[in-house]
Amino acid sequence: MPWRLKTRHHLFPVSWDLRKHAVCFREVDMGDVSERTLQVAVVVSFAVGFLTGWQANKMRRKFLDWRKKRLQDKLAETQKKLDLA
């Protein structure tokens, strides 16, 4: 199937028809959702994103510290080998 670039980041088949592949959602009138529910949803969404980012940064820092220590150890080992040679 031939492909063409429709946007900068996504490739779609030439015969892509959104009506055939659309996901059906139940129509929701905004009157059905209370303001309090919406506020809770926004706060929970923010909290989950914040905690996920915090944990990801914590894991990244841990990885960078491990890599730094590993490279320092390899450098010390290599320098020791060069001094002995």
VENHUNOR-V733960 format. One record per pair of residues at least 4 apart in sequence whose ideal C-beta (glycine too) atoms are under 8 Angstrom apart, sorted by the first residue. I is the first residue (numbers start at 1). J is the second residue. If there is no record, write none. Layout:
i:I j:J
i:I j:J
This chain:
i:1 j:13
i:1 j:14
i:1 j:15
i:2 j:13
i:2 j:14
i:3 j:11
i:3 j:12
i:3 j:13
i:3 j:14
i:4 j:11
i:4 j:12
i:4 j:14
i:5 j:11
i:6 j:10
i:6 j:11
i:6 j:12
i:6 j:16
i:12 j:16
i:16 j:21
i:17 j:21
i:18 j:22
i:28 j:32
i:28 j:33
i:33 j:37
i:33 j:38
i:34 j:38
i:35 j:39
i:36 j:40
i:37 j:41
i:38 j:42
i:39 j:43
i:40 j:44
i:41 j:45
i:42 j:46
i:43 j:47
i:44 j:48
i:45 j:49
i:46 j:50
i:47 j:51
i:48 j:52
i:49 j:53
i:50 j:54
i:51 j:55
i:52 j:56
i:53 j:57
i:54 j:58
i:55 j:59
i:56 j:60
i:57 j:61
i:58 j:62
i:59 j:63
i:60 j:64
i:61 j:65
i:62 j:66
i:63 j:67
i:64 j:68
i:65 j:69
i:66 j:70
i:67 j:71
i:68 j:72
i:69 j:73
i:70 j:74
i:71 j:75
i:72 j:76
i:73 j:77
i:74 j:78
i:75 j:79
i:76 j:80
i:77 j:81
i:78 j:82
i:79 j:83
i:80 j:84
i:81 j:85
